[in-house]
Amino acid sequence: MSWSVFAAAEPRFAAAVERRFGVHPHHVLATLRADGSPRTSGLEARFTGGELWLGMMPGSLKALDLRRDPRFALQANPGAGTGMEGGDVRISGRAVEVEEGEARDRYVEEVEPPQPFHLFRAGLTEVTRTRVEDDAYLVVEVWKPGGPVRTVKRA
């Protein structure tokens, strides 16, 4: 599912997630190595044109991982300290490489990435936000395609 479809279905939740990712430019991407073990890497993720884009240097291990197995998890940079304004945000899904076409051309025009590069469009399978409310409750919000945001609140 695309970011724009998710944002249309859950506009408040999508806006909160996008704001959280906007606090810092660099985030943590988890991919799967050939042996199935996890790999984490730094990444600049961008929300543009109704999509979540993952851009990478040519031949990077994370790009090769995604070409082999498109599953990923993207964790928003928590920033300094323990405040985590906006909560802890994670997006999981499947990445589809975009090697040519109008969408890639628009991305290049808007972002002006160093060339050459790999570009992946994120297809969402889960979006999660964990936050503290009123200094008393842990609130976990989870969205998956086909359903509304599910919220669990614990004291």
N, C-alpha and C positions, 0 to 999 in steps of 0.2 A: 504494500500500500504506500502511496506517495505521501510526502509531507503535506501537500495541499489538501488531499482528501482527509487526512487526520485533522488538520487545522479547521476544515469546514465542519467536521463532525464534533470536535471538542475545542472550540476556539479559545476559551479561557485557559484550559490546561496547556494547549499548544503555545499560547502566548507566554505563559509562565516558563515553560521549558526553553523557548527561544530566548527569552530575556536572560535566563540563567547561563546559557551558552554564550551569550553576548558579553558577559562580564569580563571574560578573558579570551584571547585569541587562540590559545593552545589548549588542547584537550588530550585525553588518553584513549587510543583505539586498541581494542583487543581483537586479534585474529587467531586463526588456528594454523599452526605449523603443519608440515607434511606428516609428521608422526602423531598429530592430533593434540599435541600440547599447546598451551596458550602462549601467545606472543603479545606483549603490550608495547606500544609505540606512541610517540608524540604526534599530534596531527592538528592542522587548522581545518576545522569544519565550517562550512558556510551554508546559510539558509538564503537561497536566492531563486527567483523564478518559480516559487511554489515547491521547491525541492530542497532536500538536504544533500549537499555535495561533499565528497571526500576527495581532496586532491593530494597527489603524492609524487615524489621525485621518480624519475624513470628507473625501473629496475629495483626499486626499494623492496625489501623483504615483505613489508605489509601488503604492497600491491601484488606481489607474486602469491602471497597467501590468499588474497581475495580472488585472484584469478583461478586458483585451485579449488578453493572452498569459500563461497561468498558470505558465509555467516560472520557477523561482527557484533561487537558491543562497543558503544562510545560513551565514555564517562566525561561529564563536564568537569573542567578544572576546578578543584575546590578552593583555590586561592590560598592566601596566607592566613594563618591563625585557625581558629575553630568556629568562626561565626557562620560560615556557609550561607550567607544571605541568599535567599531564594531556594534553599534546599540542595539536596544531593540529587542530581539528575542523570539518568542513564537511558540510552536508546539502543535497542537491539534490532537486528534485521539482517537483510541480505543485500549485498552491494552488487550493482550491475555496472560494468565498465562501459563508458561512453567514449568511443574512439573518434567519432566524427559526427557531423550533423549540426542542425540548427541550435539545439540545446547546448552543445559544447561550444559553438561559436559565441553564443550569448554569454556563457560563463567566462570565456577568454576575454571578451570585450569588457565585461564588468569587473572581473577580478585582476586581470593582467598577470597571470601566474608566470613564473619562469618556465621557459620552454626547453626541452620537451617535458611532458608530465603525464601521469595517469589521472584520469578523472572517473570517479564512481558515483552513481546515483544511489542513494540509500532507499531501499524498500523496507518499511517498518514492520516489525513483528511484535514489538513491545516498547512502551515508553513508561518509565517509572520515575517518580519524584518522591523523595523522603525528606521530611522537614519536621521541625519542632514548632508547635503551636502553643502560644501563651505560656511558654517555659514549663509546660506541664504535660503535654501530649506529644507522642511521636505519631505523625500522620504519614501514611504510605498511600500514594495514589498510583494505580496501575491501569494502563490502557492496553488493550489488545484488539486487533481488527475484528469487527463484527459485534462489538459490545461497547457499552459506555465505560467511563472511568469508574473503577472500583476503588473505594476509599476505606482504609482500615485505620482506626484511631485507637491508640493505646496510652494508658496512663503510666 
